[in-house]
Amino acid sequence: MKKLSVYKGVFTQKQYLKLVGANIVNRFGDSIDAIAFSWMAYQITGSTTWMAIVFAFNALPSIVFMPFAGAWVESMNKKSVMVLTDICRGILVIGIAIMYINDLLNPWILVGVTLVISTLEAFRIPSGMAIIPLVLSKEHYESGLSLNATTRQVSMVVGMAAAGGIIALIGVFGAMMINAATFIISALLILSIVLDKPLKSSKKESTLYLIKEGFLYLKNVKIIFYLCMFGVLMNFLFSPLSVLQTPYVVDVLKQEAVALSLMGVFNVAGMALGSFIFPMITQHMSRHKILGYSGVGIGLSFIAFTLLHSSMSIMLLMTLLAIVSFVFGFMIGLLQTSVSVSFMTHVDQDYLARAGSIFNALVSGSIPLASFILSGVAVLFDIPQIMLVYGILAVVLFITISFNRSLAKL
């Protein structure tokens, strides 16, 4: 109970708790939508190629538009942007659901609507980052961001667990309408936030100037530059598990979809716990050391995955798979929260939307690059060999990082 007292202060931040509530509702809806939309998209397109196109357009705005969106958001009312984008996304989801039930959808409409929704998200994400200093005191960043990460991940698990039952009970249309409702509820929660601090606006400079200034800021403030590189590095480290998870379970472990679900649930549960206890650990250890040790833990988890094999008894295999997945997620939770808190702590408030949008664009852009590199590596090596190499590289790299004194300010 004494350790839980680190969260006592954040519960005095009433306006921030409204933002956390909006994020919980949003994540729950997104988890249902991830399954319902995939189901609907495959019913409409009947093609894995079209599915790939739809999801490519879903990721495109984060890479292309977000740096511009971050610069535009700097001169806007962040709260209004968040409310407006949530309402617009809710309306678009309602429109998709109505068109679906009336057999009016086609692949091109899906691509178009996906692109619009993702573009709105490109504005919503930097606004959500920039509003945090206005509703959360700096001394509560660690506990506040940890609470937000934990509750979002728990909400995601609940949404993923409920999605199948919801679709079976009320169909894809009903699931999409629930997702739309979560956007509207999120907008109302954000609308209720009372801001004591003024909403600053940037100087009336051109968008290109603001973007250039944002990149120069990231380049000149070394700590922020390192954090951006860590974000990219995280995606390169996570890519083997996200990309190779299914062939690892099917071809290496010789298991069915239940093993995939087991990995997913315990991975997210580990992430939630890692995020939750992060502020407790920071009372005894610096963020710099947490980042180094958690990276080493991720590398060791990759190595541990290679030790599992199909000749094990099913009970032992599933138990070890759950344990390793949980530890992997736990280390990810610590690593992500460490990077997030360090980013919020070191970035000047006037640059937060721009820096955050560039950070997210770099991280999002590294996903297809990491997947492309991995696809080439997969031609030369089998899955356990790839995991072993990634694991060894992660251990060596993060041991080096943990002894790097120039990063001690993280």
N, C-alpha and C positions, 0 to 999 in steps of 0.2 A: 504493500500500500504506500510505503514511503517513496518507493521508486516511481509509482504512478503520479506522485505529487508534481512531477515535472509538467504534467498536463493541466494542473490547476489554473495557472495563469491564463492559458489560452481560452478557457471557458468564461473569462471576463471580457473577451473580445466579441461582443454580441453581434456586431455587424459582420465580422469575419465568419462567425458560425453560420450566418445566413448564406454566405458564399460557399462554405463547405457543404451545406444542405443542398444548394443548387447543383454542385458538382456531383454529389451522391446520386441525386435524381437523374442527372444527365448520364452518368456512367451506367446506371441501371438500364435506362432506355437504350443506350448504345449497345449494351451487351445483348439485349433482346433483338435489337435491329440487326446486329452482326449476323445472327443466325437466320432471322426472318427474311432479311434482304437477300442473303445468299440463296436461300430456298426459293424465293420469288424470282430472283434474277435467272436462276437455272431453269425454272419452269417457263419463263418467258423466252429465253435465248435457246435453251436446249443444246448449248455449245460451250465447251470449256474455253475455246478461243475467245468467245464473246465475254465469258466470265472474266478472263484475264484482262480484256480491254476495259471492262467496267471498273475493275479494281485498280487498274493503272490510272484511269482518269480520277479515281477517288484520291490517289496519292499525289497527283500532279500539282494541284494548287499549293500544297504545303511546300513543294520545292520551288515552284516558279513565282507564285503570287505573294507568299508570306513576307519576304523582305520588303516589298512595296506596301503591303497591308500594315506592317509594323510602323513604317514611316508615316502613313496616313493617319493611323490610330493616335500617334503622338499628339496631333493637333485636334483630336476629337474628345468628346465626353465618353470616357471608357465605359461607364455604367450604361449609358444609352446605347452604345454599340453592342454590348453584351445582350441587353434586353431585345433590341431590334433583330439581331442575328438569330437569337433563340426563337423568337416568334416566327420569323421568316422560315426557319428550318422546320418548325412545327407545321406551318401551312403547307410547305412543299411535301412533307411526308404524308399529310392528309390527302393532298392531291394525288400522290402516287397510289395510295391505298384505294382511293375512289376509282382511279383509272384501272387498277388491277382487278377490282371486283366487277368492273364493267367490261373487261377484256379489251381495253383500249391501249394497253402498254405495248411497246415494241422495243427492241434493243437500243435504237437511237434515242428514244425518249429517256430510257434508263441512263444512258451515257450523259445526256444533257442535264438531267436533274441531278445526277451524281456530281457532275462538275460544278453546278451552282451551289449545292449544299456544301461541298468541300471548299469552295471559294469563300462562302460565309464563315466556315470554320477557320479559314486563314485570317480573318479579321477578329474572330471571337477569341482565339488562343492568345495573341499578344495583348488584347484588352484585358483578358483574365489575369495575365501576369502583372500588367501595369497597375491594376487596381489593388493588388495585395498590400502594398505599403500604405494605402489610404485607409485600410480597415484592420491592419494587423501591426502592432508595435514591433519594432525591430528585435527587442529582447525576447519576443515570443516566436521568432522565425522557426527555430528548430522544432519546437513542440507543435506549432501551428501547421507547418508544412508536412510534418510527420503524420499528424492527425488527418490531414486532407488526403495524403497518399494512402494511408491505411483504410480509411472509410471508402475511398473510391475503389480500392481493390476488393474489399469485402462486398461492396455493392455489385462489382463485376462478377464475382463468384455466384452471388445470389441470382443475378440476371441470367447468367449462363445456365445455372441449374434450373431456373424457372422457364427458360425460353422454350424448351421442348414441350413441356406441359401446356404452356400458353398456346403454342401453335396447334397442338393436338386438340385443345379444348375449344378455342375460339377462332382458329385458323390464322393464316398469314395476315388477313385484313385486320383482325382484332389485335394481333401483335404490333402491326404498324401503327394502329390508332393509339395503343398504349405508349409507343415510342413518341408519337406526336404530343400526347398529353404530358410526357415528361419534359419536353421542350417548353411548353406553356407554363408548367409549374415552376421550372427553373427560371424563366423570365420573370414571373411574379415574385419569386424569392429575391432575385437581384433587384427588382424594382423597389422592394421594401427596404433595401439597404440605405441607411442614412450616413452620409459622408460628412464628417466633421472637418476634414482637411479639404482645402480647395483643390479642384481638378485643374492642374496646371496644363497649359497649352504650350506647345513649342513655338518658336519664332516662325513667322510666316515665310518659310523658305520653301524652295521647290522640293518635290518628292525625291528627285534624284540626288539633290544636295543632302537631304536628310539620310538617305540610304548610304551615300558615300561617307557621311559623318559617322554613321553607325558602324560601318566596316572599319574605319580608322580608329574608332573608340575601342573596338574589339582587338585590333592589332596592337594598339599602344598600351592598353591595360593588360599586362602579361597574364595576370591571374585569370581574367575573363577569357583570354585566348586559350589558355591551357584547359579551362573548363569546356570550351567548345570542342577542343580536340578530344577530351575525355568522352563527350557525348557521342562523337563520331566513333571513337574507339569502342564504346559500349556496344554499338550496333554491330561492329565487326566481330566482337566477342560473342554476341548473342546469336548471330546469324546461323551458326551450325545447328543449334538446337531448333530454332524456328523453321529453318529450311529443310533440315534433314530429319526432323522428328518423326514424321510418318514412315519414311523408308527405314529409319533406325528401329522402330517398333515392329514393322512388318517383316523386313528382310533380315535384320540382325537378331531381334528377340523372338521372332516368329509368333507375334501376338496379334490380337484383334483390336478393334476400336476402343474397347474398355481400357486398355493400357494407355492409349492416348488421353482419354478422359482423366485417368488416374494421374498422369504426368501433369496435365493442365491444372487440375484442382490443387494438387500439392505444391505446384510451382507458384500459383497465385497466393495460396495460403502462406507460403514461406515469404513471399514479397510483402504481404500484409504485416506479418510479424516483424520482419526486418525494419520496415518503415516505422512500426509502432514503438519498438524499443530503441530506435536510433537516438532520441534525445536523452535516454537513460545512459546509453553508452558514452555519449559526448561529455558526460560529467566526469568520466575517468580517462577518456582518450580523445585526441584531437581528430578533427575531420580528415586531416591529411593521412593519419595512420589508419583510420577506418576505411578510407578509400583504398589504400594499399592492401590492407588485409582482406577486404572483401573481394578485391580483384584476384588475389591469390586463391581465395576460397572458390571463386568461379572456375579458375583453372583446374584446381584439384577436383571439382565436381565433374568437369569434362573427362578427366582421367578416370574418375570413378565409374562414369557411364560405360567406359570401354571394358571394364572388368565384369559387367553383367553379360550373361550369355544364355542362349535358349536351352541349354542342357540342365539348367537349374530347375528345381521343383517350382511349380507355378506359384505356390505360396511364398517361397523364399524370394523368387524373382520379383513378384509384385511388391513385396515388403521393401526390398532394397531399392526398387525403382521409385517407390513413393518417398523413401528417405532421401535418396540422392536428389530427386526433383525438389523436395522441400528445402534442402540445404542450398541448392542452386538458386531457388527463388529467394531464400533468406538473404543470401549474399547480394543478389541483384537489388533487393529492397534497400539494403544498407548503402550500396553504391549509388543508386539513383537518388536517394534522399540526400546523401552527402553532396552530390553534385548540385542538386536543386537548391539546397540551403546555402551552399557556397556561392552559387550564382546570384541568388536574391540578396545575399549579404554584401557582395562586392560591387554589384552593378549600381551605378547612380540612377536614382529614380527617374530623372529626365530622359535617360536612354533605355529604360527598361523594356518598353514595347518594341523598339527597334532591335535592341540586342537580343531580346527573347525571340523575336521572329527570325532573325538571322540564325540564331542557335538552332531553332526548330527546323529551319530550312536545311541547314548543314546536316543535322542528324537524320532528317527524312531523306535527304539526297543520298546519304551513305547506305541506306537500306538496299536499293537496287544495285548499287556498286558492289556491296558486300555479297549480295546474292549472285551477281555475275561472276565475281572472282571465285566464289565457292563452287559454282557450276563447272568452272574450268578445272578446279582442283579435284572435284568429284570424278572426273574422267580418269585421273591418274592414280587416285588412292581410294581405298574403300572407306566406309563410314567410321569404323573404330579408329583407323589410322588418322583420319582428318580430326576427329575429336581429341585424340592423343596429342597431335601437333598443336592444335589450338590451345589445349590445356597447358602444355609445356611453355608455349609462348606467353600465355597470360601470367603464369607463375613467375617467369623470369622478368617480364615487363613490370609487373606490379611490385615485385620485390625491389626492383630498381627505383620505382616511383616512391616507395615508402622510405627510402634512404636519401631522396632528393631534397636537400634543405631549401632550395629555391621555391619549393611548393608548400613549405611549412605554413604559409599564410592562408592556405585553403580553409 
